Amino acid sequence: MKHYRNPGEAIGDLNRAAVRRWFREHLCGTQRECAEALGLSIMAVGRHVKDIRADWRDQSK
């Protein structure tokens, strides 16, 4: 189990997982649609998408 430094970090991980899952289920969805569906801001979804893409790049090496 991962240890979080603060509650915000744990919430961020949960939100990132939700964003990843949403895009897996809605392949042509937009960040705006994802934000509305999950109750997040568009900026938050954008940050999570950026992190998810960075993870993909790291895994492909």
N, C-alpha and C positions, 0 to 999 in steps of 0.2 A: 504494500500500500504506500502510495506516495505521501510524503510529508509536505504540507503547505506552510509557508511562512505566515500567511494571513488569510482571512476568509475571502478576500477579493481574488486571490490567486486561485483558490478552489473554484469559485464561481466562474472565473475566466476559463478554466479547463473544462468545466461542464458546458459552458456556452460554446466553446470551440468544438467539442464533440457533437453538440446539437447542430451546429452549422455544417460540419462535415457530413453528418447523417442526412440533413435536409438536402444538400446538394447531391448526395448519392442517390436520393430518391427522386429528385427533380433536376435531371441533367441539364435542361435548357433554362432553368430558373435564373432570375436576376438577383443581384444582391438586395435590391429593394424588396422583391417578393419574399426573400428569405427573412429579411429584417421584420417585415410585417407579420409573417407567419410565426416567428419565434418571439416577437415582442422585444426585439433589440433595435438599437439605432443602426442606421446604414453605415455610419462610421465604425461601429463596433464590428459589424459583419465584415467590413472591408479589412479591418485589422486581423480578424481571424482567418480570412481568405489568404491574406498575405503570409501569415504564419503557416497555414496548411500547405501553400505552394512551396515555401522554403523547406518544409519537411519532405515534400516530394522530391525536390532537387537533391537534398541530402541523401535520400534513400537510393537515388539512381546512380550515385557515384560508386 
